[in-house]
Amino acid sequence: MKERKRYEKEFIERMMRHQGILNKVCFVYSGSGVETDDLKQEIILQLWRSYPDFQGKSAFSTWMYRVALNTALTYRKKRKLNDFHWESEQVIDPRKFMDYSEDVQTLYRAIAQLNKVEKAIILLWLDEKPYQEIGETMGLSEKNVSVKLVRIKAKLANWIKEYQKI
Amino acid sequence: MDDFEKYRRAWNNELAFNRATVTQPQIRDFMSTQSKGLKNGYRNALIFDMVLKMALVFALTLLAFWLDADRMTNWTWVFVALLGYGIYHQYRAYARIPPNGWVTESATTCLEGQLDYFHHYYHRAMLVSALSSALVFVTGSFYYYLFKYQKLPNFQVDDLLVLILGALLAYGVSAFAQIMQGDYQIKQLEEILEELTEGKDNRDVLSRFRQAKTRNILIISLLFMAGVGLLIFFFIHMVAIQ
């Protein structure tokens, strides 16, 4: 019992220390506050359930990114009858950005146009993860990561240019 | 590209990302909630179906003793045997649900593992699950007759047709609804895997999924023919003993 409490406490402390990862993943994968909360809840639950598998072979942040991204990639809301939006269409709630710098807002608008896999790759790149780590997280070769990144950056640059024209 | 570095710097200097957005009590609450993912919904559906099938086994066994040597007794045992197989099948599907540790693997491995499982078990599990709806209808009808007439009446051809059509409809609607809901979500997982493996040699993975799909169609067709055969036999048997 005591051991369990200590284990829980350790997990919660780690979550508190690494909230940045949680915030970034939810920021990129959800369009509104409600979606963010749902996804955050699901990621924390999956992290907690998988925590016994964390053996400290990699940094906690690497492991956390992996679980959080796998959860975000496979997480699906049930389709509602009144849901007219396509799954790939991220509906952006402007209130979501109010606290962010202008550059991050612009970047977010462009990232929202990417597919789920591209979002994961650019998120890891933005967080300055090396190609090898991005490859291991996604299950891709370094070469593949580099090819995809070139394509993703080109798409983003294009969209950013479009927004700046408006 | 320099321009892009500007955005990367802005991203890394963004203070809003490091703000605490969940508190310790909230984390504690989230740790004990139910997952809203596809896997958990499916796991709950299997548990519910096993419990429903057990309740039906109990209701049909009771009915068999009640009917004692009635012409329908043998049929109730056939239904019990079908339910027994159903419970066994659902238990096997439940026991093989991918373990939670898979989310700690790479995204490709995690997706392939989930898809492998769903292609092997999902459709069959939903077809077996739909059997419960059909048997709830049949068992319910038998109990209704028993309570109303204290015995099963002599079914006319049209009574039997209504009973069989009702059971078929209950089976079809239940199977269709469950398979459609799951297929929508499975298709999305496939799309993510395709996006991920785009440009990579993924022929092995995709051909494995296609083989699983063909195998499923074959099994579903065989099960469908066996079910229709059983119903025709039931119909002929009942008409013959009138």
Interface residues (C-beta under 8 A of the other chain):
Chain A: E8 F11 I12 M15 M16 Q19 G20 L22 N23 K24 F27 D38 K40 Q41 E42 I44 L45 Q46 W48 R49 S50 D53 F54 W63 R66 V67 L69 N70 T71 L73 T74 Y75 R76 K77 K78 R79 E87 D99 Y100 S101 D103 V104 T106 L107 N115 K116 V117 E118 A120 W125 L126 D127 E128 E136 T137 M138 G139 L140 S141 N144 V147 K148 K153 L156 A157 I160
Chain B: M1 D3 F4 K6 Y7 R8 A10 W11 N12 N13 E14 A16 F17 N18 R19 A20 T21 V22 Q24 I27 R28 F30 M31 T33 S35 K36 G37 L38 G41 N100 G101 W102 V103 T104 E105 S106 A107 T108 T109 C110 L111 Q114 Q181 Y184 Q185 Q188 L189 I192 E195 L196 G199 K200
